[in-house]
């Protein structure tokens, strides 16, 4: 029987691929046979991930790009096409959050930076890559969203708005491109042990509070998100589009029942 998770012959772009969730996704896509273009703002950091992939027998290249700069994203897409000939999988993982606090006090600059980097850059990349997927009749786009897009926060409100927008963007694009065989889905992680979320898990007291309402009583690891990305990239998810997979240890399902003393 064919392997539903085999990505042999497929080519992928992973933004924010030098660390955390992006790094884990790049490594696992390559492990399943994909050729991977690893991208982030720092080329040397991307190259380290490329070296890991190659050491394991995979195929990968590195290209630096700032997701807020359209010309750099176009250069990333062009470099991937030049290296691999096509783009079958697009993983929009890179995101920013320059503001921590109530929405009442957020500056216009911080708002624009969050929305432009976390939403508009994903639209740009889709505009640049989806047409060549559609021309072949297949392709998969994956937005790394967040459970912040499903519930409010007193200190991460606009970040949550941007992540909810990613879910809506996936639905909109899914309806537009589904007839051409291109699928667009989201993954919404809960708290994961990454540098991006370090402020939320590094302090033991804060970590205890954050995991108190989680049925699994812990935070996630990057590799636990990567598996869903492999699923969405592969034929295993070929009948799935416009959806959001929540991977949060059960946080959005509800708090565990308190045990009796």
Secondary structure, 3 states (H helix, E strand, C coil): CCCCCCCCCCEEEEECCCCHHHHHHHHHHHHCCCEEEEEECCHHHHHHHHHHHHHCCCEEEEEECCCCCHHHHHHHHHHHHHHHCCCCEEEECCCCCCCCECHHHCCHHHHHHHHHHHHHHHHHHHHHHHHHHHHHCCEEEEEECCHHHCCCCCCEHHHHHHHHHHHHHHHHHHHHHHHHCEEEEEEEECCECCCCCHHHHCCHHHHHHHHCCCCCCCCECCHHHHHHHHHHHCHHHCCCCCCEEEECCCHHHCCCCCCCC
